[in-house]
Amino acid sequence: MEMSVARETVVRLEETLPLYDATELTKGGELAKIKLDDKLYTLRITRTGKLLLTK
């Protein structure tokens, strides 16, 4: 079976993107601060296991 060009591009992109574990970012807790330039964001892991990123 041949892989389409679009699918192959997606696979390559996924293989090259950095992967971060949210539980490592929060050091096992529920919150982490993320800085971008001079702005600070909060990463929260909800009780239902979803991620929220807020200013």
mmCIF entry with sequence, helices, sheets and N, C-alpha, C, O atoms, coordinates in Angstrom:
data_MODEL
# 
_entry.id   MODEL 
# 
_entity.id                         1 
_entity.type                       polymer 
_entity.pdbx_number_of_molecules   1 
# 
_entity_poly.entity_id                      1 
_entity_poly.type                           'polypeptide(L)' 
_entity_poly.nstd_linkage                   no 
_entity_poly.nstd_monomer                   no 
_entity_poly.pdbx_seq_one_letter_code       MEMSVARETVVRLEETLPLYDATELTKGGELAKIKLDDKLYTLRITRTGKLLLTK 
_entity_poly.pdbx_seq_one_letter_code_can   MEMSVARETVVRLEETLPLYDATELTKGGELAKIKLDDKLYTLRITRTGKLLLTK 
_entity_poly.pdbx_strand_id                 A 
# 
loop_
_entity_poly_seq.entity_id 
_entity_poly_seq.num 
_entity_poly_seq.mon_id 
_entity_poly_seq.hetero 
1 1  MET n 
1 2  GLU n 
1 3  MET n 
1 4  SER n 
1 5  VAL n 
1 6  ALA n 
1 7  ARG n 
1 8  GLU n 
1 9  THR n 
1 10 VAL n 
1 11 VAL n 
1 12 ARG n 
1 13 LEU n 
1 14 GLU n 
1 15 GLU n 
1 16 THR n 
1 17 LEU n 
1 18 PRO n 
1 19 LEU n 
1 20 TYR n 
1 21 ASP n 
1 22 ALA n 
1 23 THR n 
1 24 GLU n 
1 25 LEU n 
1 26 THR n 
1 27 LYS n 
1 28 GLY n 
1 29 GLY n 
1 30 GLU n 
1 31 LEU n 
1 32 ALA n 
1 33 LYS n 
1 34 ILE n 
1 35 LYS n 
1 36 LEU n 
1 37 ASP n 
1 38 ASP n 
1 39 LYS n 
1 40 LEU n 
1 41 TYR n 
1 42 THR n 
1 43 LEU n 
1 44 ARG n 
1 45 ILE n 
1 46 THR n 
1 47 ARG n 
1 48 THR n 
1 49 GLY n 
1 50 LYS n 
1 51 LEU n 
1 52 LEU n 
1 53 LEU n 
1 54 THR n 
1 55 LYS n 
# 
_struct_asym.id          A 
_struct_asym.entity_id   1 
# 
loop_
_struct_conf.conf_type_id 
_struct_conf.id 
_struct_conf.pdbx_PDB_helix_id 
_struct_conf.beg_label_comp_id 
_struct_conf.beg_label_asym_id 
_struct_conf.beg_label_seq_id 
_struct_conf.pdbx_beg_PDB_ins_code 
_struct_conf.end_label_comp_id 
_struct_conf.end_label_asym_id 
_struct_conf.end_label_seq_id 
_struct_conf.pdbx_end_PDB_ins_code 
_struct_conf.beg_auth_comp_id 
_struct_conf.beg_auth_asym_id 
_struct_conf.beg_auth_seq_id 
_struct_conf.end_auth_comp_id 
_struct_conf.end_auth_asym_id 
_struct_conf.end_auth_seq_id 
_struct_conf.pdbx_PDB_helix_class 
_struct_conf.details 
_struct_conf.pdbx_PDB_helix_length 
HELX_P HELX_P1 AA1 VAL A 5  ? THR A 16 ? VAL A 5  THR A 16 1 ? 12 
HELX_P HELX_P2 AA2 ALA A 22 ? LEU A 25 ? ALA A 22 LEU A 25 1 ? 4  
# 
_struct_conf_type.id          HELX_P 
_struct_conf_type.criteria    ? 
_struct_conf_type.reference   ? 
# 
_struct_sheet.id               AA1 
_struct_sheet.type             ? 
_struct_sheet.number_strands   3 
_struct_sheet.details          ? 
# 
loop_
_struct_sheet_order.sheet_id 
_struct_sheet_order.range_id_1 
_struct_sheet_order.range_id_2 
_struct_sheet_order.offset 
_struct_sheet_order.sense 
AA1 1 2 ? anti-parallel 
AA1 2 3 ? anti-parallel 
# 
loop_
_struct_sheet_range.sheet_id 
_struct_sheet_range.id 
_struct_sheet_range.beg_label_comp_id 
_struct_sheet_range.beg_label_asym_id 
_struct_sheet_range.beg_label_seq_id 
_struct_sheet_range.pdbx_beg_PDB_ins_code 
_struct_sheet_range.end_label_comp_id 
_struct_sheet_range.end_label_asym_id 
_struct_sheet_range.end_label_seq_id 
_struct_sheet_range.pdbx_end_PDB_ins_code 
_struct_sheet_range.beg_auth_comp_id 
_struct_sheet_range.beg_auth_asym_id 
_struct_sheet_range.beg_auth_seq_id 
_struct_sheet_range.end_auth_comp_id 
_struct_sheet_range.end_auth_asym_id 
_struct_sheet_range.end_auth_seq_id 
AA1 1 LEU A 31 ? LEU A 36 ? LEU A 31 LEU A 36 
AA1 2 LYS A 39 ? ILE A 45 ? LYS A 39 ILE A 45 
AA1 3 LEU A 51 ? THR A 54 ? LEU A 51 THR A 54 
# 
loop_
_atom_site.group_PDB 
_atom_site.id 
_atom_site.type_symbol 
_atom_site.label_atom_id 
_atom_site.label_alt_id 
_atom_site.label_comp_id 
_atom_site.label_asym_id 
_atom_site.label_entity_id 
_atom_site.label_seq_id 
_atom_site.pdbx_PDB_ins_code 
_atom_site.Cartn_x 
_atom_site.Cartn_y 
_atom_site.Cartn_z 
_atom_site.occupancy 
_atom_site.B_iso_or_equiv 
_atom_site.pdbx_formal_charge 
_atom_site.auth_seq_id 
_atom_site.auth_comp_id 
_atom_site.auth_asym_id 
_atom_site.auth_atom_id 
_atom_site.pdbx_PDB_model_num 
ATOM 1   N N  . MET A 1 1  ? 0.854   -1.186 0.000  1.00 0.00 ? 1  MET A N  1 
ATOM 2   C CA . MET A 1 1  ? 0.000   0.000  0.000  1.00 0.00 ? 1  MET A CA 1 
ATOM 3   C C  . MET A 1 1  ? 0.894   1.240  0.000  1.00 0.00 ? 1  MET A C  1 
ATOM 4   O O  . MET A 1 1  ? 1.853   1.312  0.768  1.00 0.00 ? 1  MET A O  1 
ATOM 5   N N  . GLU A 1 2  ? 0.588   2.206  -0.849 1.00 0.00 ? 2  GLU A N  1 
ATOM 6   C CA . GLU A 1 2  ? 1.369   3.436  -0.936 1.00 0.00 ? 2  GLU A CA 1 
ATOM 7   C C  . GLU A 1 2  ? 0.854   4.478  0.045  1.00 0.00 ? 2  GLU A C  1 
ATOM 8   O O  . GLU A 1 2  ? -0.352  4.605  0.255  1.00 0.00 ? 2  GLU A O  1 
ATOM 9   N N  . MET A 1 3  ? 1.779   5.221  0.643  1.00 0.00 ? 3  MET A N  1 
ATOM 10  C CA . MET A 1 3  ? 1.415   6.298  1.564  1.00 0.00 ? 3  MET A CA 1 
ATOM 11  C C  . MET A 1 3  ? 1.297   7.586  0.760  1.00 0.00 ? 3  MET A C  1 
ATOM 12  O O  . MET A 1 3  ? 2.166   7.885  -0.058 1.00 0.00 ? 3  MET A O  1 
ATOM 13  N N  . SER A 1 4  ? 0.252   8.337  0.979  1.00 0.00 ? 4  SER A N  1 
ATOM 14  C CA . SER A 1 4  ? 0.087   9.591  0.249  1.00 0.00 ? 4  SER A CA 1 
ATOM 15  C C  . SER A 1 4  ? 1.140   10.600 0.693  1.00 0.00 ? 4  SER A C  1 
ATOM 16  O O  . SER A 1 4  ? 1.689   10.491 1.789  1.00 0.00 ? 4  SER A O  1 
ATOM 17  N N  . VAL A 1 5  ? 1.414   11.571 -0.153 1.00 0.00 ? 5  VAL A N  1 
ATOM 18  C CA . VAL A 1 5  ? 2.400   12.609 0.149  1.00 0.00 ? 5  VAL A CA 1 
ATOM 19  C C  . VAL A 1 5  ? 1.975   13.392 1.386  1.00 0.00 ? 5  VAL A C  1 
ATOM 20  O O  . VAL A 1 5  ? 2.807   13.682 2.246  1.00 0.00 ? 5  VAL A O  1 
ATOM 21  N N  . ALA A 1 6  ? 0.681   13.742 1.489  1.00 0.00 ? 6  ALA A N  1 
ATOM 22  C CA . ALA A 1 6  ? 0.202   14.501 2.643  1.00 0.00 ? 6  ALA A CA 1 
ATOM 23  C C  . ALA A 1 6  ? 0.404   13.703 3.924  1.00 0.00 ? 6  ALA A C  1 
ATOM 24  O O  . ALA A 1 6  ? 0.878   14.251 4.919  1.00 0.00 ? 6  ALA A O  1 
ATOM 25  N N  . ARG A 1 7  ? 0.059   12.438 3.920  1.00 0.00 ? 7  ARG A N  1 
ATOM 26  C CA . ARG A 1 7  ? 0.221   11.582 5.107  1.00 0.00 ? 7  ARG A CA 1 
ATOM 27  C C  . ARG A 1 7  ? 1.689   11.448 5.467  1.00 0.00 ? 7  ARG A C  1 
ATOM 28  O O  . ARG A 1 7  ? 2.048   11.503 6.643  1.00 0.00 ? 7  ARG A O  1 
ATOM 29  N N  . GLU A 1 8  ? 2.538   11.272 4.467  1.00 0.00 ? 8  GLU A N  1 
ATOM 30  C CA . GLU A 1 8  ? 3.975   11.148 4.711  1.00 0.00 ? 8  GLU A CA 1 
ATOM 31  C C  . GLU A 1 8  ? 4.527   12.426 5.328  1.00 0.00 ? 8  GLU A C  1 
ATOM 32  O O  . GLU A 1 8  ? 5.385   12.360 6.208  1.00 0.00 ? 8  GLU A O  1 
ATOM 33  N N  . THR A 1 9  ? 4.056   13.579 4.888  1.00 0.00 ? 9  THR A N  1 
ATOM 34  C CA . THR A 1 9  ? 4.484   14.856 5.447  1.00 0.00 ? 9  THR A CA 1 
ATOM 35  C C  . THR A 1 9  ? 4.072   14.969 6.904  1.00 0.00 ? 9  THR A C  1 
ATOM 36  O O  . THR A 1 9  ? 4.856   15.428 7.735  1.00 0.00 ? 9  THR A O  1 
ATOM 37  N N  . VAL A 1 10 ? 2.858   14.560 7.225  1.00 0.00 ? 10 VAL A N  1 
ATOM 38  C CA . VAL A 1 10 ? 2.381   14.606 8.607  1.00 0.00 ? 10 VAL A CA 1 
ATOM 39  C C  . VAL A 1 10 ? 3.217   13.693 9.483  1.00 0.00 ? 10 VAL A C  1 
ATOM 40  O O  . VAL A 1 10 ? 3.596   14.079 10.588 1.00 0.00 ? 10 VAL A O  1 
ATOM 41  N N  . VAL A 1 11 ? 3.509   12.508 9.020  1.00 0.00 ? 11 VAL A N  1 
ATOM 42  C CA . VAL A 1 11 ? 4.320   11.565 9.790  1.00 0.00 ? 11 VAL A CA 1 
ATOM 43  C C  . VAL A 1 11 ? 5.697   12.145 10.040 1.00 0.00 ? 11 VAL A C  1 
ATOM 44  O O  . VAL A 1 11 ? 6.194   12.075 11.164 1.00 0.00 ? 11 VAL A O  1 
ATOM 45  N N  . ARG A 1 12 ? 6.325   12.711 9.031  1.00 0.00 ? 12 ARG A N  1 
ATOM 46  C CA . ARG A 1 12 ? 7.654   13.316 9.204  1.00 0.00 ? 12 ARG A CA 1 
ATOM 47  C C  . ARG A 1 12 ? 7.600   14.466 10.191 1.00 0.00 ? 12 ARG A C  1 
ATOM 48  O O  . ARG A 1 12 ? 8.487   14.595 11.035 1.00 0.00 ? 12 ARG A O  1 
ATOM 49  N N  . LEU A 1 13 ? 6.574   15.305 10.102 1.00 0.00 ? 13 LEU A N  1 
ATOM 50  C CA . LEU A 1 13 ? 6.435   16.447 10.995 1.00 0.00 ? 13 LEU A CA 1 
ATOM 51  C C  . LEU A 1 13 ? 6.289   15.970 12.433 1.00 0.00 ? 13 LEU A C  1 
ATOM 52  O O  . LEU A 1 13 ? 6.927   16.518 13.332 1.00 0.00 ? 13 LEU A O  1 
ATOM 53  N N  . GLU A 1 14 ? 5.457   14.957 12.663 1.00 0.00 ? 14 GLU A N  1 
ATOM 54  C CA . GLU A 1 14 ? 5.269   14.434 14.015 1.00 0.00 ? 14 GLU A CA 1 
ATOM 55  C C  . GLU A 1 14 ? 6.566   13.861 14.574 1.00 0.00 ? 14 GLU A C  1 
ATOM 56  O O  . GLU A 1 14 ? 6.816   13.959 15.776 1.00 0.00 ? 14 GLU A O  1 
ATOM 57  N N  . GLU A 1 15 ? 7.376   13.278 13.736 1.00 0.00 ? 15 GLU A N  1 
ATOM 58  C CA . GLU A 1 15 ? 8.639   12.693 14.195 1.00 0.00 ? 15 GLU A CA 1 
ATOM 59  C C  . GLU A 1 15 ? 9.666   13.753 14.555 1.00 0.00 ? 15 GLU A C  1 
ATOM 60  O O  . GLU A 1 15 ? 10.574  13.477 15.339 1.00 0.00 ? 15 GLU A O  1 
ATOM 61  N N  . THR A 1 16 ? 9.552   14.968 14.001 1.00 0.00 ? 16 THR A N  1 
ATOM 62  C CA . THR A 1 16 ? 10.562  15.996 14.244 1.00 0.00 ? 16 THR A CA 1 
ATOM 63  C C  . THR A 1 16 ? 10.145  17.009 15.304 1.00 0.00 ? 16 THR A C  1 
ATOM 64  O O  . THR A 1 16 ? 10.979  17.787 15.768 1.00 0.00 ? 16 THR A O  1 
ATOM 65  N N  . LEU A 1 17 ? 8.875   17.014 15.696 1.00 0.00 ? 17 LEU A N  1 
ATOM 66  C CA . LEU A 1 17 ? 8.423   17.967 16.706 1.00 0.00 ? 17 LEU A CA 1 
ATOM 67  C C  . LEU A 1 17 ? 8.925   17.578 18.093 1.00 0.00 ? 17 LEU A C  1 
ATOM 68  O O  . LEU A 1 17 ? 8.982   16.391 18.414 1.00 0.00 ? 17 LEU A O  1 
ATOM 69  N N  . PRO A 1 18 ? 9.293   18.567 18.929 1.00 0.00 ? 18 PRO A N  1 
ATOM 70  C CA . PRO A 1 18 ? 9.672   18.231 20.303 1.00 0.00 ? 18 PRO A CA 1 
ATOM 71  C C  . PRO A 1 18 ? 8.457   17.688 21.046 1.00 0.00 ? 18 PRO A C  1 
ATOM 72  O O  . PRO A 1 18 ? 7.327   18.112 20.806 1.00 0.00 ? 18 PRO A O  1 
ATOM 73  N N  . LEU A 1 19 ? 8.705   16.749 21.947 1.00 0.00 ? 19 LEU A N  1 
ATOM 74  C CA . LEU A 1 19 ? 7.631   16.145 22.742 1.00 0.00 ? 19 LEU A CA 1 
ATOM 75  C C  . LEU A 1 19 ? 7.912   16.416 24.214 1.00 0.00 ? 19 LEU A C  1 
ATOM 76  O O  . LEU A 1 19 ? 8.994   16.106 24.713 1.00 0.00 ? 19 LEU A O  1 
ATOM 77  N N  . TYR A 1 20 ? 6.933   16.995 24.906 1.00 0.00 ? 20 TYR A N  1 
ATOM 78  C CA . TYR A 1 20 ? 7.068   17.303 26.322 1.00 0.00 ? 20 TYR A CA 1 
ATOM 79  C C  . TYR A 1 20 ? 5.949   16.614 27.085 1.00 0.00 ? 20 TYR A C  1 
ATOM 80  O O  . TYR A 1 20 ? 4.793   16.649 26.662 1.00 0.00 ? 20 TYR A O  1 
ATOM 81  N N  . ASP A 1 21 ? 6.281   15.995 28.193 1.00 0.00 ? 21 ASP A N  1 
ATOM 82  C CA . ASP A 1 21 ? 5.294   15.340 29.039 1.00 0.00 ? 21 ASP A CA 1 
ATOM 83  C C  . ASP A 1 21 ? 4.755   16.387 30.016 1.00 0.00 ? 21 ASP A C  1 
ATOM 84  O O  . ASP A 1 21 ? 5.525   16.977 30.774 1.00 0.00 ? 21 ASP A O  1 
ATOM 85  N N  . ALA A 1 22 ? 3.448   16.622 30.004 1.00 0.00 ? 22 ALA A N  1 
ATOM 86  C CA . ALA A 1 22 ? 2.838   17.650 30.852 1.00 0.00 ? 22 ALA A CA 1 
ATOM 87  C C  . ALA A 1 22 ? 3.077   17.371 32.331 1.00 0.00 ? 22 ALA A C  1 
ATOM 88  O O  . ALA A 1 22 ? 3.240   18.306 33.115 1.00 0.00 ? 22 ALA A O  1 
ATOM 89  N N  . THR A 1 23 ? 3.099   16.104 32.722 1.00 0.00 ? 23 THR A N  1 
ATOM 90  C CA . THR A 1 23 ? 3.331   15.797 34.140 1.00 0.00 ? 23 THR A CA 1 
ATOM 91  C C  . THR A 1 23 ? 4.767   16.116 34.539 1.00 0.00 ? 23 THR A C  1 
ATOM 92  O O  . THR A 1 23 ? 5.035   16.433 35.698 1.00 0.00 ? 23 THR A O  1 
ATOM 93  N N  . GLU A 1 24 ? 5.693   16.033 33.582 1.00 0.00 ? 24 GLU A N  1 
ATOM 94  C CA . GLU A 1 24 ? 7.069   16.436 33.875 1.00 0.00 ? 24 GLU A CA 1 
ATOM 95  C C  . GLU A 1 24 ? 7.161   17.958 33.971 1.00 0.00 ? 24 GLU A C  1 
ATOM 96  O O  . GLU A 1 24 ? 7.867   18.485 34.830 1.00 0.00 ? 24 GLU A O  1 
ATOM 97  N N  . LEU A 1 25 ? 6.446   18.668 33.087 1.00 0.00 ? 25 LEU A N  1 
ATOM 98  C CA . LEU A 1 25 ? 6.449   20.131 33.140 1.00 0.00 ? 25 LEU A CA 1 
ATOM 99  C C  . LEU A 1 25 ? 5.882   20.638 34.463 1.00 0.00 ? 25 LEU A C  1 
ATOM 100 O O  . LEU A 1 25 ? 6.338   21.653 34.988 1.00 0.00 ? 25 LEU A O  1 
ATOM 101 N N  . THR A 1 26 ? 4.895   19.936 34.997 1.00 0.00 ? 26 THR A N  1 
ATOM 102 C CA . THR A 1 26 ? 4.278   20.359 36.255 1.00 0.00 ? 26 THR A CA 1 
ATOM 103 C C  . THR A 1 26 ? 4.930   19.690 37.462 1.00 0.00 ? 26 THR A C  1 
ATOM 104 O O  . THR A 1 26 ? 4.501   19.891 38.599 1.00 0.00 ? 26 THR A O  1 
ATOM 105 N N  . LYS A 1 27 ? 5.966   18.895 37.209 1.00 0.00 ? 27 LYS A N  1 
ATOM 106 C CA . LYS A 1 27 ? 6.681   18.162 38.267 1.00 0.00 ? 27 LYS A CA 1 
ATOM 107 C C  . LYS A 1 27 ? 5.718   17.338 39.116 1.00 0.00 ? 27 LYS A C  1 
ATOM 108 O O  . LYS A 1 27 ? 5.827   17.303 40.342 1.00 0.00 ? 27 LYS A O  1 
ATOM 109 N N  . GLY A 1 28 ? 4.766   16.672 38.443 1.00 0.00 ? 28 GLY A N  1 
ATOM 110 C CA . GLY A 1 28 ? 3.821   15.800 39.118 1.00 0.00 ? 28 GLY A CA 1 
ATOM 111 C C  . GLY A 1 28 ? 2.623   16.510 39.718 1.00 0.00 ? 28 GLY A C  1 
ATOM 112 O O  . GLY A 1 28 ? 1.726   15.862 40.257 1.00 0.00 ? 28 GLY A O  1 
ATOM 113 N N  . GLY A 1 29 ? 2.595   17.830 39.633 1.00 0.00 ? 29 GLY A N  1 
ATOM 114 C CA . GLY A 1 29 ? 1.478   18.601 40.171 1.00 0.00 ? 29 GLY A CA 1 
ATOM 115 C C  . GLY A 1 29 ? 0.458   18.903 39.087 1.00 0.00 ? 29 GLY A C  1 
ATOM 116 O O  . GLY A 1 29 ? 0.326   18.166 38.111 1.00 0.00 ? 29 GLY A O  1 
ATOM 117 N N  . GLU A 1 30 ? -0.256  19.994 39.278 1.00 0.00 ? 30 GLU A N  1 
ATOM 118 C CA . GLU A 1 30 ? -1.288  20.377 38.325 1.00 0.00 ? 30 GLU A CA 1 
ATOM 119 C C  . GLU A 1 30 ? -0.976  21.657 37.564 1.00 0.00 ? 30 GLU A C  1 
ATOM 120 O O  . GLU A 1 30 ? -1.648  21.964 36.580 1.00 0.00 ? 30 GLU A O  1 
ATOM 121 N N  . LEU A 1 31 ? 0.039   22.418 38.005 1.00 0.00 ? 31 LEU A N  1 
ATOM 122 C CA . LEU A 1 31 ? 0.321   23.719 37.410 1.00 0.00 ? 31 LEU A CA 1 
ATOM 123 C C  . LEU A 1 31 ? 1.781   23.870 37.024 1.00 0.00 ? 31 LEU A C  1 
ATOM 124 O O  . LEU A 1 31 ? 2.674   23.323 37.671 1.00 0.00 ? 31 LEU A O  1 
ATOM 125 N N  . ALA A 1 32 ? 2.006   24.628 35.949 1.00 0.00 ? 32 ALA A N  1 
ATOM 126 C CA . ALA A 1 32 ? 3.357   25.013 35.548 1.00 0.00 ? 32 ALA A CA 1 
ATOM 127 C C  . ALA A 1 32 ? 3.280   26.408 34.949 1.00 0.00 ? 32 ALA A C  1 
ATOM 128 O O  . ALA A 1 32 ? 2.268   26.775 34.352 1.00 0.00 ? 32 ALA A O  1 
ATOM 129 N N  . LYS A 1 33 ? 4.325   27.172 35.101 1.00 0.00 ? 33 LYS A N  1 
ATOM 130 C CA . LYS A 1 33 ? 4.436   28.484 34.460 1.00 0.00 ? 33 LYS A CA 1 
ATOM 131 C C  . LYS A 1 33 ? 5.262   28.317 33.203 1.00 0.00 ? 33 LYS A C  1 
ATOM 132 O O  . LYS A 1 33 ? 6.287   27.636 33.210 1.00 0.00 ? 33 LYS A O  1 
ATOM 133 N N  . ILE A 1 34 ? 4.814   28.942 32.120 1.00 0.00 ? 34 ILE A N  1 
ATOM 134 C CA . ILE A 1 34 ? 5.525   28.908 30.849 1.00 0.00 ? 34 ILE A CA 1 
ATOM 135 C C  . ILE A 1 34 ? 5.748   30.354 30.406 1.00 0.00 ? 34 ILE A C  1 
ATOM 136 O O  . ILE A 1 34 ? 4.809   31.148 30.343 1.00 0.00 ? 34 ILE A O  1 
ATOM 137 N N  . LYS A 1 35 ? 7.005   30.683 30.101 1.00 0.00 ? 35 LYS A N  1 
ATOM 138 C CA . LYS A 1 35 ? 7.346   32.049 29.702 1.00 0.00 ? 35 LYS A CA 1 
ATOM 139 C C  . LYS A 1 35 ? 7.611   32.088 28.201 1.00 0.00 ? 35 LYS A C  1 
ATOM 140 O O  . LYS A 1 35 ? 8.318   31.242 27.656 1.00 0.00 ? 35 LYS A O  1 
ATOM 141 N N  . LEU A 1 36 ? 7.029   33.085 27.551 1.00 0.00 ? 36 LEU A N  1 
ATOM 142 C CA . LEU A 1 36 ? 7.286   33.349 26.139 1.00 0.00 ? 36 LEU A CA 1 
ATOM 143 C C  . LEU A 1 36 ? 7.605   34.830 26.021 1.00 0.00 ? 36 LEU A C  1 
ATOM 144 O O  . LEU A 1 36 ? 6.752   35.685 26.264 1.00 0.00 ? 36 LEU A O  1 
ATOM 145 N N  . ASP A 1 37 ? 8.845   35.122 25.646 1.00 0.00 ? 37 ASP A N  1 
ATOM 146 C CA . ASP A 1 37 ? 9.335   36.497 25.638 1.00 0.00 ? 37 ASP A CA 1 
ATOM 147 C C  . ASP A 1 37 ? 9.132   37.088 27.035 1.00 0.00 ? 37 ASP A C  1 
ATOM 148 O O  . ASP A 1 37 ? 9.687   36.573 28.006 1.00 0.00 ? 37 ASP A O  1 
ATOM 149 N N  . ASP A 1 38 ? 8.349   38.155 27.150 1.00 0.00 ? 38 ASP A N  1 
ATOM 150 C CA . ASP A 1 38 ? 8.139   38.748 28.481 1.00 0.00 ? 38 ASP A CA 1 
ATOM 151 C C  . ASP A 1 38 ? 6.756   38.400 29.042 1.00 0.00 ? 38 ASP A C  1 
ATOM 152 O O  . ASP A 1 38 ? 6.330   38.984 30.038 1.00 0.00 ? 38 ASP A O  1 
ATOM 153 N N  . LYS A 1 39 ? 6.061   37.464 28.416 1.00 0.00 ? 39 LYS A N  1 
ATOM 154 C CA . LYS A 1 39 ? 4.720   37.082 28.872 1.00 0.00 ? 39 LYS A CA 1 
ATOM 155 C C  . LYS A 1 39 ? 4.775   35.763 29.631 1.00 0.00 ? 39 LYS A C  1 
ATOM 156 O O  . LYS A 1 39 ? 5.522   34.855 29.265 1.00 0.00 ? 39 LYS A O  1 
ATOM 157 N N  . LEU A 1 40 ? 3.983   35.667 30.685 1.00 0.00 ? 40 LEU A N  1 
ATOM 158 C CA . LEU A 1 40 ? 3.929   34.473 31.517 1.00 0.00 ? 40 LEU A CA 1 
ATOM 159 C C  . LEU A 1 40 ? 2.569   33.808 31.381 1.00 0.00 ? 40 LEU A C  1 
ATOM 160 O O  . LEU A 1 40 ? 1.537   34.471 31.484 1.00 0.00 ? 40 LEU A O  1 
ATOM 161 N N  . TYR A 1 41 ? 2.565   32.509 31.153 1.00 0.00 ? 41 TYR A N  1 
ATOM 162 C CA . TYR A 1 41 ? 1.349   31.727 30.981 1.00 0.00 ? 41 TYR A CA 1 
ATOM 163 C C  . TYR A 1 41 ? 1.298   30.644 32.052 1.00 0.00 ? 41 TYR A C  1 
ATOM 164 O O  . TYR A 1 41 ? 2.328   30.251 32.599 1.00 0.00 ? 41 TYR A O  1 
ATOM 165 N N  . THR A 1 42 ? 0.091   30.164 32.345 1.00 0.00 ? 42 THR A N  1 
ATOM 166 C CA . THR A 1 42 ? -0.083  29.068 33.289 1.00 0.00 ? 42 THR A CA 1 
ATOM 167 C C  . THR A 1 42 ? -0.634  27.862 32.549 1.00 0.00 ? 42 THR A C  1 
ATOM 168 O O  . THR A 1 42 ? -1.646  27.954 31.855 1.00 0.00 ? 42 THR A O  1 
ATOM 169 N N  . LEU A 1 43 ? 0.042   26.728 32.704 1.00 0.00 ? 43 LEU A N  1 
ATOM 170 C CA . LEU A 1 43 ? -0.422  25.463 32.168 1.00 0.00 ? 43 LEU A CA 1 
ATOM 171 C C  . LEU A 1 43 ? -1.072  24.709 33.315 1.00 0.00 ? 43 LEU A C  1 
ATOM 172 O O  . LEU A 1 43 ? -0.453  24.508 34.360 1.00 0.00 ? 43 LEU A O  1 
ATOM 173 N N  . ARG A 1 44 ? -2.307  24.293 33.127 1.00 0.00 ? 44 ARG A N  1 
ATOM 174 C CA . ARG A 1 44 ? -3.039  23.577 34.179 1.00 0.00 ? 44 ARG A CA 1 
ATOM 175 C C  . ARG A 1 44 ? -3.533  22.242 33.641 1.00 0.00 ? 44 ARG A C  1 
ATOM 176 O O  . ARG A 1 44 ? -4.078  22.168 32.540 1.00 0.00 ? 44 ARG A O  1 
ATOM 177 N N  . ILE A 1 45 ? -3.336  21.185 34.430 1.00 0.00 ? 45 ILE A N  1 
ATOM 178 C CA . ILE A 1 45 ? -3.918  19.888 34.119 1.00 0.00 ? 45 ILE A CA 1 
ATOM 179 C C  . ILE A 1 45 ? -5.204  19.795 34.948 1.00 0.00 ? 45 ILE A C  1 
ATOM 180 O O  . ILE A 1 45 ? -5.165  19.858 36.177 1.00 0.00 ? 45 ILE A O  1 
ATOM 181 N N  . THR A 1 46 ? -6.332  19.647 34.267 1.00 0.00 ? 46 THR A N  1 
ATOM 182 C CA . THR A 1 46 ? -7.621  19.609 34.964 1.00 0.00 ? 46 THR A CA 1 
ATOM 183 C C  . THR A 1 46 ? -7.850  18.234 35.597 1.00 0.00 ? 46 THR A C  1 
ATOM 184 O O  . THR A 1 46 ? -7.111  17.284 35.338 1.00 0.00 ? 46 THR A O  1 
ATOM 185 N N  . ARG A 1 47 ? -8.881  18.151 36.422 1.00 0.00 ? 47 ARG A N  1 
ATOM 186 C CA . ARG A 1 47 ? -9.232  16.871 37.049 1.00 0.00 ? 47 ARG A CA 1 
ATOM 187 C C  . ARG A 1 47 ? -9.618  15.814 36.025 1.00 0.00 ? 47 ARG A C  1 
ATOM 188 O O  . ARG A 1 47 ? -9.474  14.617 36.269 1.00 0.00 ? 47 ARG A O  1 
ATOM 189 N N  . THR A 1 48 ? -10.111 16.266 34.876 1.00 0.00 ? 48 THR A N  1 
ATOM 190 C CA . THR A 1 48 ? -10.502 15.322 33.825 1.00 0.00 ? 48 THR A CA 1 
ATOM 191 C C  . THR A 1 48 ? -9.356  14.999 32.871 1.00 0.00 ? 48 THR A C  1 
ATOM 192 O O  . THR A 1 48 ? -9.553  14.291 31.884 1.00 0.00 ? 48 THR A O  1 
ATOM 193 N N  . GLY A 1 49 ? -8.150  15.516 33.159 1.00 0.00 ? 49 GLY A N  1 
ATOM 194 C CA . GLY A 1 49 ? -6.968  15.199 32.371 1.00 0.00 ? 49 GLY A CA 1 
ATOM 195 C C  . GLY A 1 49 ? -6.787  16.044 31.126 1.00 0.00 ? 49 GLY A C  1 
ATOM 196 O O  . GLY A 1 49 ? -6.024  15.669 30.236 1.00 0.00 ? 49 GLY A O  1 
ATOM 197 N N  . LYS A 1 50 ? -7.469  17.170 31.044 1.00 0.00 ? 50 LYS A N  1 
ATOM 198 C CA . LYS A 1 50 ? -7.297  18.075 29.917 1.00 0.00 ? 50 LYS A CA 1 
ATOM 199 C C  . LYS A 1 50 ? -6.280  19.151 30.274 1.00 0.00 ? 50 LYS A C  1 
ATOM 200 O O  . LYS A 1 50 ? -6.000  19.384 31.450 1.00 0.00 ? 50 LYS A O  1 
ATOM 201 N N  . LEU A 1 51 ? -5.728  19.806 29.255 1.00 0.00 ? 51 LEU A N  1 
ATOM 202 C CA . LEU A 1 51 ? -4.757  20.875 29.477 1.00 0.00 ? 51 LEU A CA 1 
ATOM 203 C C  . LEU A 1 51 ? -5.380  22.223 29.168 1.00 0.00 ? 51 LEU A C  1 
ATOM 204 O O  . LEU A 1 51 ? -6.092  22.380 28.177 1.00 0.00 ? 51 LEU A O  1 
ATOM 205 N N  . LEU A 1 52 ? -5.104  23.197 30.032 1.00 0.00 ? 52 LEU A N  1 
ATOM 206 C CA . LEU A 1 52 ? -5.531  24.575 29.821 1.00 0.00 ? 52 LEU A CA 1 
ATOM 207 C C  . LEU A 1 52 ? -4.295  25.450 29.879 1.00 0.00 ? 52 LEU A C  1 
ATOM 208 O O  . LEU A 1 52 ? -3.465  25.308 30.777 1.00 0.00 ? 52 LEU A O  1 
ATOM 209 N N  . LEU A 1 53 ? -4.175  26.354 28.918 1.00 0.00 ? 53 LEU A N  1 
ATOM 210 C CA . LEU A 1 53 ? -3.090  27.311 28.905 1.00 0.00 ? 53 LEU A CA 1 
ATOM 211 C C  . LEU A 1 53 ? -3.713  28.693 28.947 1.00 0.00 ? 53 LEU A C  1 
ATOM 212 O O  . LEU A 1 53 ? -4.458  29.070 28.043 1.00 0.00 ? 53 LEU A O  1 
ATOM 213 N N  . THR A 1 54 ? -3.408  29.460 30.007 1.00 0.00 ? 54 THR A N  1 
ATOM 214 C CA . THR A 1 54 ? -4.005  30.781 30.186 1.00 0.00 ? 54 THR A CA 1 
ATOM 215 C C  . THR A 1 54 ? -2.921  31.798 30.449 1.00 0.00 ? 54 THR A C  1 
ATOM 216 O O  . THR A 1 54 ? -1.818  31.468 30.883 1.00 0.00 ? 54 THR A O  1 
ATOM 217 N N  . LYS A 1 55 ? -3.271  33.076 30.167 1.00 0.00 ? 55 LYS A N  1 
ATOM 218 C CA . LYS A 1 55 ? -2.370  34.188 30.463 1.00 0.00 ? 55 LYS A CA 1 
ATOM 219 C C  . LYS A 1 55 ? -2.472  34.540 31.916 1.00 0.00 ? 55 LYS A C  1 
ATOM 220 O O  . LYS A 1 55 ? -1.792  35.456 32.378 1.00 0.00 ? 55 LYS A O  1 
# 
